[in-house]
């Protein structure tokens, strides 16, 4: 699954276009490298998203095309 879609499905970022813009602005890294929105997310990838002064670091546990609101938090675990 594409990175921008994963960020939206997991509800880390609410809209796919916002996720796409964050990737274009190099505010999203995967395994320590800046990632494009088209990056294919795999299990155990470490994703960092910069939200202004705050950074969210997560590890991908599951990749699902569709996840409900209750299931969204189970797609990843927060590292820091």
Secondary structure, 3 states (H helix, E strand, C coil): CEHHHHHHHCCCCCCHHHHHHHHHCCCEEECCEECCCCCECCCCCEEEEEECCEEEEEEECCCCCCCCCCCHHHHEEECC
